[in-house]
Amino acid sequence: MLASPTTLHHLLLPAPPHLAFALPHAAPPLHAWLPLSRVAPPRVAALTHGSSCRMRRRGTRAKVVAAGGDEASSSGPTKFSVKIPVGDRHILVETGHIGRQASASVMVTDGETIVYCSVCMADTPSDPSDFFPMSVHYQERLSAAGRTSGGFFKREGRAKDHEVLVCRLIDRPLRPTMPKGFYYETQILSWVFSYDGIHSPDCVAVTAAGIAMALSEVPNKQTIAGVRIGMINDQFVVNPTTEQMEDSELDLMMAGTDSAILMIEGFCDFLTEEKLLQAVETGQVAIREICKAIDVLVQTCGKKKMVEAINLPPAELYRHVEDISGDELVKALQIKEKIPRRKALSALEEKVIMILSEQGYVSKDELSGPIENLADIVEEEDEDEVIEDGEVDEGDVHIKPVSRKPHRQLFSEVDVKLVFKEVSSKYLRRRIVEGEKRSDGRSACELRPINSQCGILPRAHGSALFTRGETQALAVVTLGDYQMAQRIDTLVDTEESKSFYLQYTFPPSSVGEVGRTGAPNRREIGHGMLAERALEPVLPAEVDFPYTIRVESTITESNGSSSMASVCGGCLALQDAGVPIKFPVAGIAMGLVLDTQEFGGDGTPLILSDITGSEDASGDMDLKVAGNEHGISAFQMDIKVVGITLPVMEQALLQARDGRKHILNEMLKCSPPPCKALSPHAPVIHVMKVKPNKVNLIIGSGGRTIKSILEETGVYAIDARDDGTVKITARGMESLEKSKNIITNLTMVPKVGEIFRNCEIKTIAPYGAFVEIAPGREGLCHISELSSSWLAKAEDAYKVGDRIDVKLIEINDKGQLRLSCKALLPDANQEPGSIKQQTSSSVKEKVVYKDDIIKMTTRRSRRKKEVEPSAAENATPKTLENSTADSP
């Protein structure tokens, strides 16, 4: 219902004198004080936004402001703005002043984060298809955060993975609102022009796209909006800031209309179904308020919807397709195997197309007899009729009765294909509801047979083959060091990286087809991220398992729910690689037949567990849920009708929990089972801590020291961080121990009175000799401390390369070491026993110092041998003398 001009008059905010409208006491009609090009005709607006567009003079929180009157409209753009309450703050929506040649464009501001979104349509319609021709492009401009690209090309390039995910968030809730028969190609462009690092732009972009679509000429059915829901201290927060999200147990992105839910996606730390439903309910309340405010704006400045451009197939074509293919279609849908069923449906489709597009079809109503007698009815007599003499008078005209030809109807091939697909979906849904059996013979709650195997790839660090019905995923785990981490370039932090990531691949061979291969498409990126989020909460902390983990999921067969098969297969592969996960997780896909009354049901929505590809395409919902028997770790829902309600979603979540329990029990029957130990082909990683001010000693000038350690020991990599954490990645234990000892000696903190045996003289100077007490650590033994007797030159007693025993007698303010060889030599004034006693005392002091060794964590192979004691426990006093680490 359109608001009256009087109501809008009361909703207008006060404007500056030079921009205010000159409104009389009796408000004129709506078109008299708003530009005609920006007002939708009342009939179309009422049809499009109908009951959801009610306004009240009091209690309405969103208010539209129009800047610029009649004079301004002739010299410049008219700007409309509205502030919409979202959570604990407002977002500002502006339109009419920018992007005026687009069908619609908006600027949405949240804090200092600004997202611009435009909607454009092609001038002519595309060829009819069963898929609405809409594309979405979302880009985060680096200039929004005051940055520029660090590469050679100083501009944005191909979309990053997280930008692709936002594109999917925008596309999925909008597509169900598009009417059938509208074939104008539509493009949505969204850019982040400003980012304050506090307010996330992704949820703003979803709402901005919904507003732009509502203002445009595209005849979408309903207005949509999107929000993010977090849970902090058991309280739900709408559109939380980035700082709040660090403490949140839930990250839920959802979109919908003022009355229903269209899309949810996110991850959480194993929340219960009840908690998730409460979060969705909180988000639905926020979305409802946003949609109402958008409808107010649409009534003010929305464009006329192109309802007349909707081109549907002829109504009688549906009846003709059912008449021709009905019985054969029922038989084809009863075939359990996917490929034979697909071939039977394709052959039947070709038959229907040939009859309706080439031969022509005669309706049963036009025939006086059965269809099989059509040739006899329409046959014409070509022979002349013989008339005997005298039977007719001369001059009479004989009129021969001729059968009437039935009218043959021809339809376009595209329309026939569209209708055949709809009829096939209708018959499949009817079979599920009426016959209570699905295409493969299962009931609504029944799952397909499950089989799993681990360790099928001998050289991989971990592998698993998970099969559920005709869906199969091969998961492979690779373990590595920090260099294998995936780097992420974001608007704020350019050094961010991920130590765990899952990559999903869906080759065309998995469905028996020929297609393009190459870079991952948007679907592969989205499915991979969903499976990654499902597995991430069960991974150990980096301090307990210091590996970078890569999971590859290759779909070798697909008949629905391949992303959830990736979750199950990835979980088994992680266990096979020896990753100490907290507990197993599994995933399941749920479907829905919403209107069961159409097919003879009681009207109650029918929830389907573990849906196949055909049930996904013909159903009304695709809900993917991953987790364990106690909670949910990741979820994603797409709706193909205009939304579902919370009770339906609750039923689906509870049925999904029962399905997950069954899958987890089947995964325990894996044969062969996961090895649950590190592969002998996996690298060995050792983590140790040193004082932060000693990190430079490990790296050396220009990285010289760390390079020499790598060359000398043969380890893969050494990662020395500013906080004093040193991570060593090696091929085996031998090279690992060697590099560990070198680093321990480099970073040790010597004490006055310590004795160092068998130390090499590195350099001889006129004033003494420089002795290396540990790799990279040298001290000066003055010429007066080299011998108990007087020396004119150090070369008189020693040369470079000689090895001597020295004692540390002083550490000056600069940290330089002063050594003495004389203190260990027999002296005439010193009893031999005292020398021995001093030496023993020094050694004893060093043995006490072994308690200052930093604790270390080493991951080693346990496949063929039991856990060995750590090196520190087996270390001898001699080893400790040469590997003393600094105390924390």
PEHU-V989805 format. One record per backbone hydrogen bond with DSSP energy under -1.0 kcal/mol. NH is the residue of the N-H (numbers start at 0). CO is the residue of the C=O. If there is no record, write none. Layout:
nh=(NH:NH)
co=(CO:CO)
This chain:
nh=(7:8:9:10:11:18:19:22:31:32:37:38:44:45:46:47:48:52:64:66:67:72:75:78:79:80:81:83:85:88:90:91:92:93:94:101:102:103:105:106:107:108:109:112:113:114:115:116:117:118:119:121:125:133:134:136:138:140:143:144:145:146:154:163:164:165:166:167:168:169:170:171:174:176:177:181:185:186:187:188:189:190:191:192:193:194:204:205:206:207:208:209:210:211:212:213:214:215:219:220:224:226:228:229:231:234:236:238:241:244:246:248:250:251:252:253:254:255:256:260:261:262:263:264:265:266:267:268:269:270:275:276:277:278:279:280:281:282:283:284:285:286:287:288:289:290:291:292:293:294:295:296:297:298:299:300:301:302:305:306:308:309:310:316:319:320:321:322:323:324:325:328:329:330:331:332:334:340:341:342:343:344:345:346:347:348:349:350:351:352:353:354:355:356:357:358:359:360:365:366:372:373:376:377:390:395:408:410:415:416:417:418:419:420:421:422:423:424:425:426:427:428:429:430:431:432:433:436:437:440:450:452:453:454:463:464:465:466:467:468:470:471:472:473:474:475:476:477:479:483:484:485:487:489:497:500:502:504:509:510:511:512:524:525:526:527:528:529:530:531:532:533:534:535:537:538:544:546:547:548:549:550:551:552:553:554:555:556:557:564:565:566:567:568:569:570:571:572:573:574:575:576:577:578:580:581:585:587:589:590:592:595:598:599:600:605:607:608:609:610:615:616:617:618:619:621:622:623:624:625:626:627:631:632:633:634:635:636:637:638:639:642:643:648:649:650:651:652:653:654:655:656:657:658:659:660:661:662:663:664:665:666:667:668:669:670:675:681:683:685:686:687:689:693:694:698:699:702:703:705:706:707:708:709:710:711:712:713:715:716:718:720:723:725:726:727:728:729:735:736:737:738:739:740:741:742:743:744:745:746:752:753:755:758:760:761:762:764:767:768:769:770:771:772:773:776:778:779:780:782:784:795:796:797:800:801:803:805:806:807:808:809:811:814:817:818:819:820:821:823:824:829:834:835:836:837:838:839:840:841:842:843:844:845:846:847:848:849:850:851:852:856:858:873:879:880:881)
co=(3:4:5:6:7:15:15:20:28:29:34:35:40:41:42:43:44:49:80:78:18:68:71:66:94:64:92:90:88:85:83:108:81:106:79:98:118:118:116:93:114:91:112:109:193:107:190:105:188:103:186:184:182:131:185:187:189:191:140:141:142:141:152:159:160:161:162:163:164:165:166:167:170:173:174:178:132:119:134:117:136:115:138:113:113:143:200:201:202:203:204:205:206:207:208:209:210:211:217:176:255:253:251:236:234:231:229:227:197:240:243:230:266:228:264:226:262:224:259:643:254:254:636:252:634:250:632:248:267:631:271:272:273:274:275:276:277:278:279:280:281:282:283:284:285:286:287:288:289:290:291:292:293:294:295:296:297:214:216:304:305:306:180:313:315:316:317:318:319:320:321:324:325:326:327:328:331:336:337:338:339:340:341:342:343:344:345:346:347:348:349:350:351:352:353:353:354:408:362:363:369:370:372:373:387:392:360:355:411:412:413:414:415:416:417:418:419:420:421:422:423:424:425:426:427:428:429:430:441:437:466:464:671:462:474:452:472:450:470:448:467:556:465:553:463:551:461:549:547:480:481:497:495:492:485:548:550:552:506:507:508:507:520:521:522:523:524:525:526:527:528:529:530:531:534:535:540:544:479:498:477:500:475:502:473:504:471:471:509:560:561:562:563:564:565:566:567:568:569:570:571:572:574:573:578:537:626:624:622:607:605:593:595:596:595:592:590:443:588:588:611:612:613:614:591:637:589:635:587:633:585:630:270:625:625:265:623:263:621:261:619:640:260:644:645:646:647:648:649:650:651:652:653:654:655:656:657:658:659:660:661:662:663:665:666:451:574:678:729:727:856:725:723:690:691:694:695:699:700:698:702:703:704:705:706:707:708:709:728:728:726:724:720:687:718:685:716:683:731:732:733:734:735:736:737:738:739:740:741:742:807:750:805:803:801:769:769:767:764:780:762:778:759:776:776:773:770:816:768:766:781:792:793:793:760:798:758:755:819:753:817:817:815:811:809:779:806:784:784:820:821:826:830:831:832:833:834:835:836:837:838:839:840:841:842:843:844:846:847:848:849:686:684:869:875:876:877)
